[in-house]
Amino acid sequence: MRQELNRKILADKLKGSNRLQLMIDFDGTLAPLSSKPNTAKLPQANRHLVQLLAEHPDIEVAIISGRSMEDLRRLCPLEGVIYAADHGIRMQLFNQRCIWFGNIWKIQETVTNIYKRLRAEVKHLGDGVLVENKPYSVAMHYRMASRAAATEAKELFRKLAPPLNPENDFHFITGSEVLEFRPKDLHKGIPVRYLIDVARARDALPIFIGDDTTDEDGFEAIQHQGMGIKVGHSQTTHATYWIKDQTEVKQLLEWLQTIVTVK
Ligand SMILES: [Mg+2]
């Protein structure tokens, strides 16, 4: 059953836990979606709110994104948070220690091969189609492209990538104006599950907030063990709760700030 987030339920759950493990997606959740992936901006108010929450002794914050680690840290510079990048392939803990999931060398080889071929194939479609080596997946952004160019680019990508992945361990994921080819078994559910285990050992309530199809693995992982909160109303999500939009993300962060201060 999916329902609009009810703060009383959340407050009651928080009262029953010692701590909070807050996991938040970046694009479309903390930062507005941007026309070009490298121009995304974290609003100052959200940065301040997340930083304050991260500094609270009873709260751990993790930013969970499909972006590369370098990109994510540059766009979302915070102190004392966990970063899970590349859809959970790479995670950086508070002490700067990194955890890697999967055979990264093999993944990089496949990705680089596909990236080079795809970039050459879509070049004639102009600047509206952007191909990105993330570097553990290949993403093709078409937010700035004409509808015809976007359609052609997607067809080219769908034809070109699978033959270059003979072991069939990658698959396509459609996001917001982006088509991505990435490892099947590595997704946001991996860091979310890892952090749920950490949270449970510390009697913390795990919460994961995200907006996109790539967050569904995270919502699935947290379904019975914490709270999945989807940004944007949906009846097909694995998240148990939803909030309307990014304005409500900010309001939720503000509210969390007040409730943990009072506690
Ligand atoms: Mg997102």
Residues whose N, C-alpha, C, O or C-beta is under 5 A from the ligand:
A	BS01	MG	D25 F26 D27 G28 T29 D211 D212
